[in-house]
Amino acid sequence: MKKLYAIVAAFATIISASAIEPVQALDTYKAPTKIAKHVTLPNLGTEAMLKPYAAETTDLSIEALAGEYDWIYYSYLTDQATGQAQGATKSVVGIEIADKAAGKVIMTLGNTFALEGTYDAATATLTVAANQDLGFNEYNQMQVYCYHMRWNTDGNGRNEVSDPFTFKFDGNALTLPLTEGTGNIAGQMVDLEIIAIGNSAKGWFIFAGDNEISAKIPYADRMPEGTWKSIGKGTFTDGWQVIGYLGVPDYTETTWEVEVEQNESNSSLYRIVNPYGTKTDSPLADINDDENNGEGYIVFSVENPEYVIAYPYIYSGLEDADGAYINYNLEGFCTILNELPAETVIANKDKLGITEFSTYKDGKVTFKNCVFATKSEPEATYTWQDQAGNALVGASYLEIDLSTSGIEDIISSDNTKAEYFNLQGMRVDTPAAGQVVIKRQGNKATKIVVK
């Protein structure tokens, strides 16, 4: 459970009682050992085709800036046991308005270190001066400062700079844009922006790179309504998360048994129960930080067995230092989040970068186009990549016979009346000869040329 805290109001009281001992940071840059995530957002080539989910006007006021944030960063402090970087670290950031008219705020890092900043709502920019004196630490007998470091990844080392930190605010998160380093090849090497708290001669309390600061927006699952009943056990192969830890093709060699439930109000709707539960054989059970023993779900619909949808906004039950994960697919992104008919998605699959769709056939659900989000970024479409930047993309599989649970009732016969749509998803009552349309018959959709 994340702690709630009171933002420190008095700038001078921040660290005099601190009993944390400073440690040294790594002398050379080392890439994170954990495989990184990256965002791959589908693009239909025209914004008019995408309908944002619950879109709202973004509030960039200083009042919107104030509040509590989750802070995830990569700590380059030396782990005393291993001699390596401490790695992914979770903390908190608080922002309090000090002088609204002047745009003055107090930005408190980790409940402890308070920095003065100035916010410009017109540009949505929070400027925090470097080299701020944070007072004298009695316990360690050292003066403490906030340094702005730029760490040059081409081997030129880390450098203290006098430039202020310039955070951009988007109404939800604060980002610290990377700055191209002096002497680097344009577009190839960029510096790491480092927030360093401590004393360059004594040691550091914080040495943070890859900073992600996002608002603590209450998250709630959007579980489909209705009661659920167990239909038995299935065999699960995970291309969402295990692939990021084991890589390709090793992840396909790891399978485990999971419980599967069916929605009693919608017979085409199913969910995998606690896929990463700490009491399961999941290879991620031992590293799962979820406080409820990995309680979570992967919800999917086989209404169209040739277009299986994995639902967004359903927490999977897996949490680590990088976030609490939501597993879904691009079919879910397009059809649930963006309310695009399956016919439109199928017609524009090339623009979406989709080659195959998720299916259910012969007792096997094959989840293609696997992406994931986190509770702090529930509409993101993350995938995994290795240290060389190569994408780690693979399918997930659930082997279970759904025929005994009533799925045969939703697979339409060839006698169902056909419907036709143009490539923009608009219904066509009488398609003309030579016209390219999407033919939907029952739950099957195909692209055809009318004769």
Steps between C-alpha positions, in 0.01 A plus 500: 500500500640840402537741788305822512699789631480865592699730272773683688411867527812642663801498272753512784383187681574243236805300598646607831374184671583260218681185609554372147864447418625617159650249256708529187357499149643292217796664330408375155171474319340158500177423319216366714517122532126466483353490151345834413150578379407722209178644371371400157181689429291381204431759232215481252641784294214737584408634842134513398486121509612480862253585772692569825366311798331736747688799360501809719644850476846500653541725804851650507439749782725527804214351705506194273877474544476492879459160657660163556687302234654158460870527420672211325867540414817302444734540796868512414599482865728206572338198660735420789442125465550462126698805396246555222242773454201475734276505192129575464374693802154617605447815701267798520502867403280767654434845356352779711414853393708755691397817313229456238532847347874460451476135394719392791478138616681261733592165344575237763691188396451179695323673792833652597675738262311821416594705194378843396353528153308733271209388283393672178149386413517660154778262397418226753862512617630449853849646544706384797837668553807281527752516787242582764632496856278264699657564837736325739451131581588462868512120500758480221661837572473615141347779299242363255431635153286418199720457195406484136718237331517405135649162439648463156445150367779519241761454770573861597368440850264700718509875533342741743315776314352829614197473271170472686284190485222569251201271553211491254150445640225335290224513757591164648876444489825691521775416253861609498599511132840361407755752380742428219853498632783723384716318249246227439384394157164666440212260538716214630624575849311690766592574856329350801338769710590423862338640814772471765445575869797496734852634503747441218781459753312283752250287309142487384153436634339503154661457159201461269481455124221395263256696714127431459273716716128428460199611701344264752171468313272246667485193278195278471457184297224505239392143546202409280179466698354164592590202714773255404517122525801272477520281190819321602873522448698606195867508403644851465806618305572866572619734224412809701737498799702178514636588156656811654680299766595188304519642149424333169466208439559381859163626622312242289661220699335623820134415551283461808147413599244777553135512594258633238157650570207582273262794534149367564339804338717491187603150394771631265687673784771322701776586744823339615505509881816608689740420213798624706371394841762435763340160563519393134782349298557827317874562455435859611327404826815542708571853373139617514469798738119507494373530857198277431698192398466575129123532485409611148359401163541497125155546345430407139210463258465227237177640357686506170740203509706664227530830690553420867509807722711520819347773715683812627455644849521160669789460746687174442618456860870552414692789655869580519713813539396625157126483554182298540431335164190483282512243217294557187540506120473744212156362422396617846679832452313568177158355572460564876705814563446671164158351418600397149291223343689181428427555131687832503796348683516208257484733200781716640721229646798604285487853639486355847799278435290189562568190291283250686213520745443309821296183457324210670525171315514132591510556874771767490477875547789674325553857617684695233598869520567478873556835670483607862436807708542589867257635757677837480477498118194283434466589131864448405600230251835375626703212362838368611841555345843361581809702587588536132161654430360195324129448554399191696161425353317170518155351526330373814313171501221352709419137432151413620193350336233768510250298296344350812437850641258608227735665254350300215182703548677821400673368189259592226402273215542584132126567484533827691416804286809682375568868574737724306720794606737728310865532605408788733262275693180653358214262419432446129149372427561422130869472412584573136682260271874544532475668840735380774298442818508312828250216507376400844302182530419408855825551688733461203630800305693487171611753241352430155459655155134508401429326170 
